[in-house]
């Protein structure tokens, strides 16, 4: 039996930020139905000793579904990292300018005028 990770990750145990962001595309904002990456809700990703610390925001500070997004985030990153910590940040404030082109296309497909 070898000590090589089954995921094909480098033996250093580091996960590329791109892999974390790709996994976070499975985290969907429950109100808008678009993933948090394309909505521009992920402000930063830091990986230290296989602990992912995410700087994230919400479309509104009064969002009642923070727990849902946190649960989805932990599930999406399970197996990639040992632990996930989310720092909810409010500056800079989220706005439609943070939405990716893919996110805009998805919102238009849902009938939003953006």
C-alpha positions as CSV (number, residue, x, y, z in Angstrom):
1,X,0.0,0.0,0.0
2,X,1.3,3.5,-0.9
3,X,0.9,6.8,0.7
4,X,-0.1,8.5,-2.6
5,X,-3.4,10.4,-2.3
6,X,-6.2,8.7,-4.2
7,X,-7.3,12.1,-5.6
8,X,-4.2,12.5,-7.6
9,X,-3.2,15.6,-5.6
10,X,0.4,16.5,-5.4
11,X,2.2,14.6,-2.6
12,X,2.7,17.9,-0.7
13,X,-1.0,17.8,0.1
14,X,-1.7,21.2,-1.5
15,X,-4.8,21.7,-3.5
16,X,-4.7,24.3,-6.3
17,X,-7.0,27.3,-5.8
18,X,-8.6,26.5,-9.1
19,X,-9.7,23.1,-7.8
20,X,-11.2,24.7,-4.7
21,X,-13.0,27.3,-6.9
22,X,-14.3,24.6,-9.2
23,X,-15.6,22.6,-6.3
24,X,-17.3,25.7,-5.0
25,X,-19.3,25.9,-8.2
26,X,-21.5,23.2,-6.5
27,X,-22.5,25.7,-3.9
28,X,-25.7,27.4,-5.1
29,X,-27.2,30.6,-3.7
30,X,-30.6,29.3,-2.6
31,X,-32.4,32.6,-3.5
32,X,-31.0,33.1,-7.0
33,X,-30.1,29.5,-8.0
34,X,-26.6,30.4,-9.3
35,X,-23.4,29.1,-7.8
36,X,-21.4,31.4,-5.4
37,X,-18.3,31.6,-7.7
38,X,-20.2,32.9,-10.7
39,X,-22.2,35.3,-8.5
40,X,-18.9,36.7,-7.3
41,X,-19.5,35.8,-3.6
42,X,-16.0,34.3,-3.2
43,X,-13.6,37.1,-2.5
44,X,-10.6,35.0,-1.5
45,X,-9.2,31.5,-1.0
46,X,-6.3,30.7,1.3
47,X,-5.0,27.1,1.9
48,X,-2.8,26.5,4.9
49,X,-2.0,23.0,6.1
50,X,-5.0,21.6,4.2
51,X,-7.4,24.1,5.9
52,X,-9.2,26.2,3.4
53,X,-10.1,29.7,4.6
54,X,-12.5,31.4,2.4
55,X,-13.4,35.1,2.3
56,X,-17.0,35.2,1.2
57,X,-19.9,37.6,1.1
58,X,-23.6,37.4,0.5
59,X,-25.9,39.4,-1.8
60,X,-27.3,40.9,1.4
61,X,-26.0,41.1,4.9
62,X,-29.6,40.2,6.0
63,X,-29.5,36.9,4.1
64,X,-31.4,34.3,6.2
65,X,-29.8,31.4,4.4
66,X,-26.1,31.7,5.5
67,X,-26.3,28.3,7.2
68,X,-27.4,26.7,4.0
69,X,-24.4,28.2,2.1
70,X,-22.0,27.2,4.9
71,X,-23.3,23.6,4.8
72,X,-23.0,23.4,1.0
73,X,-19.5,24.8,1.2
74,X,-18.3,22.2,3.7
75,X,-19.9,19.4,1.6
76,X,-18.4,20.7,-1.7
77,X,-14.9,20.8,-0.2
78,X,-15.1,17.5,1.7
79,X,-12.3,15.3,0.5
80,X,-10.3,18.1,-0.9
81,X,-9.3,19.7,2.4
82,X,-9.2,18.7,6.0
83,X,-11.3,21.7,7.2
84,X,-13.1,24.8,5.9
85,X,-13.3,28.2,7.6
86,X,-15.5,30.9,6.2
87,X,-14.9,34.6,7.0
88,X,-18.0,36.5,6.1
89,X,-16.8,39.9,4.8
90,X,-18.9,42.9,3.8
91,X,-16.3,45.2,2.3
92,X,-16.2,45.7,-0.6
93,X,-20.0,45.3,-0.7
94,X,-21.3,42.8,-3.2
95,X,-22.9,44.2,-6.4
96,X,-23.9,43.0,-9.8
97,X,-20.5,44.1,-11.1
98,X,-19.0,41.0,-9.3
99,X,-21.1,38.5,-11.3
100,X,-19.1,36.6,-14.0
101,X,-20.2,36.4,-17.6
102,X,-21.3,32.8,-17.0
103,X,-23.3,34.0,-14.0
104,X,-25.0,36.7,-16.1
105,X,-25.9,34.2,-18.7
106,X,-27.4,31.9,-16.1
107,X,-29.4,34.7,-14.5
108,X,-30.7,35.8,-17.9
109,X,-31.7,32.2,-18.6
110,X,-33.7,32.4,-15.3
111,X,-35.5,35.5,-16.5
112,X,-33.4,38.1,-14.7
113,X,-32.6,41.3,-16.6
114,X,-29.0,41.9,-15.9
